[in-house]
């Protein structure tokens, strides 16, 4: 999975969508684990949430750039 924003910028739109779907699944599983007190790394919830935000931001930037072009 991608680490920082520079890693995300080199990925295609399809790769970003796949990463986003995987992160959303992980986020759901983490929320489920938190609700049942089985969460091993609570900080992972924040990491996943921020990674989702990075991907969505990049997708928005690309969408706006496509409209301008």
C-alpha positions, 0 to 999 in steps of 0.5 A: 500500500502507498505510503506518502503523497509522492507515492500516490501521485505516480499511481494511475486513477485505477490504482488509486481507486483500488487502494481506496477500496482496500483502505475502506475495507480496512477502516471498516474492519478496524472500526469493528475491532474497536467496537469489540475491544480487539484492536491491537494498534489504535493508531492505525485507525488514524493512519488509514483515515488520513491515507483515505483523505490523501487519495480523495484529495488527489482524486479531486485535484485530478478531476479539477485538472481534467475539467480545466483541460 
